[in-house]
Every structure is written in structure tokens, then in C-alpha cells.
Amino acid sequence: MIFLAGFAPFQPTPGLALWSLIIFLLFWLLMSKYAFKPMMEGLKKRETTISDALAEAQKAREEMANLKAENEQILAEAREERSKMLKEAKDTKLSIINEAKEKAKEDAIRITTSAKQEIENEKKAALMEVKNEVGMMATEIAEKILRKELKGNPEHESFVNTLVGEFNQN
Amino acid sequence: MHKILEALSMLRFYLINACFLLSLSVALAQTQTKTQTQKTSKQHHDHSHHKHDGHDHGAHHGHNHGSHDGHDHGSHEGHDHGSHKGHNHSHDHGHDHGHDHGDHGHGHHVNNFASDCGSPAQPVHHEGYDPTGTAIHHISDANVYTIMDMIRIPLPMIIYNKERGMEFFSSGKFHAGHHDDGHMGYKDYVLYQGNIHRITCPGFDSKGEFEVQGFDKVEIKNAEGKDIEKRYAIVNGKGYNIEQKTIWDGGMLGGGNTGFMDLSPTKNVVSMGLVSMLLFFLFRGAAKKYSGDPSAPSGIQAFLEPMFQFIRDDVAIPFLGDKHEKFLPLLMTIFFFILGLNLWGQVPFLGNVNVTGSLTVTAVMAIIVFIITNIKGNGDYWKHILWPPDTPLFVKIILIPVEIMGMFIKPLTLMLRLAGNISAGHIAILSFVGLIFIFGKAGASLGGSLTGTAIAIPLTLFMMAIELIVAFVQAFVFTILTASYLGAATEEHHHDDHH
């Protein structure tokens, strides 16, 4: 240390020590209270705000993504629904057509059947009429013949009446 | 005869210049070690020169030559102060005034202070330019605030005198002149090289102001063979021994307890106050912007915030972790106090104060760090010092004294590193500026001064740039070391994964 003898800046003087202690402690106190603590808190607040804002943005982005996915799902569902509905409609159409066809066929058959029946009836009625007419005509003819031939023969008369009765029964 | 004297004067010129170059290289070497090996005897100007503004050494020199024709020829070195006592000196050239010419030095002694009080003495002149002395004077604390050796602002004096008690007056009473030497004394106080000194002579009793003709100093060996410097004030043609203010160095650095204690707000104290206030208002302006909703930094806030965040994120948090908030104000205070004062000291027209290069100031900060570290030190910290865990007994025996010494070495290195670096920077710049005076001396010529200036400007610019970095680096180093000491003292050890 002897080489520093007379090197005034390295000589510790009580006055300077006292004043630097007072000034340093005061500086420490005032700066802590009025500068460093508000700065620390302000910076912390700002950092929290920024990180919060970032987190919020992230959350919003995620929400957006979720919404988009949801929308897509809804769209897909709607699309599916639509195709289902279309298919159903097609099926309904086909079934209606088939039903109609079936019914038409049935109707046709029924109509045909009833028409046949009617024709049959008409035929029967016509045949009956023809038979009756023919009977009448035959009877008339036979009467005329018989009148001429069988006049006065009762056996022939009853025989002819039996035949006519049989005929009518048919 | 006249021609011979003139020739000798010229010879002295060149020899002195050679010596100055030599002493400059010594001064430069000293910037690293801060040694003061050169024993220079500084001569002082008389009153006819006290109006000189600035370091007009060239003018002084020429003047000396004119007026002291032939008195101060020869080149002197290695002042053998024994010669003052009239011993072992054979080179008395027979001058009337008891002029004593050493062999090679650049100072010479006019006065032979046979007794400490009242031996006849005469004011002495500046003898050349003394780079070491000038540098030390410029980086020392002072009782006047001197700006560029032109503006001298008096400061209040608060003196504790062991005999008379507290005394208050202004350092304006000393009428400080060139080199901050007072032209007047007050009571028994004088101002020598900017610092208050007291005339110790019992017979000397001045109730008021008195005129001081000049100062002189001699170096002698005391009874123990130690070199000591004796300073004298010259009043009414008589030399009176003066003592410096009390210095708390235990007599190791050339100080010791004296008859009075200087408790004045000195140049360093005023600078500390000004820088503290300036920083306070700057930070207050910035801090106000943090109230209310967070916003992007603007103005002074944008300038201070990155430094604040740097200390917080790269100094406090890495060393202190979760506890950083508790210690952050102290770390910030240390960083900005040191940085502010480092930078303030580098502005030439603010007085070139050397506050952070003053060991007293750094010691106060180091002691505060020491106290806080040891108060906040937890059980683990003390355990590691007093009974290091997981070490064999014989290692413990070595380790415990080392750890205890380390407790004190840490603040000691803090204190010395900062003061040493800043003082060294100031000395380097002063040495480079000194080149102008050294070269200017050569024939007191404009050419020499211009050469010196041409060399000094780039060197000084370079040094100032370096010092600007040093200002930040040293503030940062002090802070980061404080953070590491605090971190080590408060760290929670987990012995499972430790060691």
C-alpha cells in the first residue's frame, strides 16, 4: 500500500465518506420510492397486459378455428341432410309411382273383370232372349204344324206341352 | 557570461523536455499501477502569476526565464532533500538565495526550512510541467469547484477543529487561484492544491484573513526512514508548516489523524448531489409515464427503460431469480449512481470530477453492499462460510479461513476495481492532454504546442471513447458482482443435488 502514499484520490477522508453515505442512502431511498418501484410495477403491468393480450389473441384464434370447424360440420351435416332428403323424395316418388302403377293394374284388372262379368251376363241375357225367341218361334211353328196335323189328337197335344215345359225349364 | 547562461538555459530546455517525455512514460505506466514512484518537488508561483488562466505553463516557463535569469538552469532529478538540511550536497553553485541545484531533477528548492515555523522563505516559481503532480491534483477532491482551471466556485466549509470545535465559512475566503492554491488564509487555514490545510504553528494566530504568498513542499525521511512530504505556506516571507485534513488511512497512505477534520461538501460531494438530483428528475419523468394504462415507451422513458430492463433481465434475474424484486432497487441505485457519476466525470467542462475514482466513495458503496449481503445472508450462506458441508475435515481447516477472508475481500475488490479503473482513465486522459504542455514547452513555441496538440487530440479522443465504454462496463461490473454476492447469500441450497 505504501506506493499509494500521497495518491489523494485513494485517501479516505471522513467528510467525503459521510457525505457519500448520506447522498447514496438518500438517493437509494428516493429513487426506490419514486422511480424504480413505479418503473418495476409499470413494466410488470405492461408485460402482463401484453402477455394477456397475446393469450387473448391466441384464444380468439382458437375460437375462430373452432367456429370454422363447427361451421364446416354444420355445412356437412346440412349437405348430408339434403342428400338424405333427396333420396327420401326419390324413394317416395318411386313408391308413389309403383303404388299408382299397382293400383292402376288392380283397377284395370277389376274393370276388366267386371267388364267380362257384364259381358257374360249380357251374353247370358242375350242367349236367354235368343232361346226364348227361338222357343217362341219353334212353338209357333210347331203350333202351326201341330194345328194342322194334330188337330183332334189329345195325346200329341200333351206331349207337346211337356216338351215346351222342359224347354222353359232350361 | 550572459551568453553562457543563455546557452545553459537552452540546454536545460532540451534536457527538461527529455525528462518530461520520460516522466510522461512513467505517468502512463502509473495509470495501471497507480504508483507514485517519482518524487517530484513542486514549485509554486508567486503572486505575479496568479492571474493566469488555464494551464499556461509555456508562458510560465518563459516568464521564469525572463525574470530569473540563470537561476534555474540545469536539469534536476532525484531530489536529495537531505540537501535542505545542508548535508551531503556538493553542488552548491554559490547562488545567493540558497538555491540548491540537484543533478537532474526538474524542481529546485529555494527555501531551506530549517524550522517548521517561521523560518525565512520566499515564494517560488513553477518549475516546468509535472505530469504526475498535475494528474493527481486534477483527479483529487477539492474544496473549490474548479472548471477547466478558469471558473472557481467557492464551496461551504464545515470544519471540525479539535481545539475550537465546529467552524463554518466559505472557501471563497481563500481566493483560490492557479492550481487551486489560495491567495488568502483564514484563521489558521490555507488552501493548498484545492484542499484545506492548517498551519500548525502554535504562535500563528490569525483571527481573520491573511495573505498567503505561496506554498512549498519538501520531502524528507522521517525517523523510521519513511518518505514523508512536508508542506509549507509562505506568509510574510516566513515558512509555516501546514498539515492536511484528517485522512482515515491509519497513516498508511500518507495521511492520518490531524488537528482538524474536513466535513465540507467538497467538489466530489457537490457532483454527487448534482448527479443524484439530475438522475432523480430524469427517472421521475420516466416513472410518471408508467402510471395509467400501459403504453409504448416515449421520450426519456424510451432511453432509460432499455438500461433498466437490461439490469433487471441480465443482472438481477439470473443471479437472484424470484427474489430479484426485493433487491432490484438497490442494484438499480448502484448502477445508475455509478454510471451517472462516471459519465459526469468525463465531461470536460463540468469540472472533470473523479467521484467514482475516489476510494472513499467506492468504499462507502462496498460497505453498504457488504452489510446488506451479510444481513440478508441465510443459514446456508453462513454454513458454507463457517462449516462448509460435504468436505473432509482437513479441507475445512483450510477452507474456513479462506471463506472468512473472502467475505471481506469481495467488498474490497469491488471498491478497488471501480476506483482504480476510473482514476486510471482520468490519469490517462490527463497524460495525453499533458502532451500539449510537454511539447509546447519546447522553446515555448507554437510549433511544439501544435505538435503536441496533433498528437494529443487523437490519443485523447481514443481514450475518451475507451472511457465511455469503461463508464458503462464498470457500473455494470459493480452491479453484477453485487447481484452475485446477494444471490450467493440468499440462495436456497438443496444438498441432494448440490456439490
Interface residues (C-beta under 8 A of the other chain):
Chain A: M1 I2 F3 L4 A5 G6 F7 A8 P9 F10 Q11 P12 T13 P14 G15 L16 A17 L18 W19 S20 L21 I23 F24 L25 L26 F27 W28 L30 M31 S32 Y34 A35 F36 K37 P38 M39 M40 E41 G42 L43 K45 R46 T49 I50
Chain B: T33 K34 T35 Q36 T37 I136 H137 I139 S140 D141 I158 N195 K226 D227 E229 K245 T246 I247 W248 D249 M252 L253 G254 G255 M261 D262 L263 S264 P265 T266 N268 V269 M272 G273 S276 L279 F280 F283 R284 A286 A287 K288 K289 Y290 S291 P294 S295 E305 F308 Q309 R312 E325 L328 P329 L330 M332 T333 F336 F337 N354 G357 S358 L359 T360 V361 A363 V364 M365 I368 A419 S423
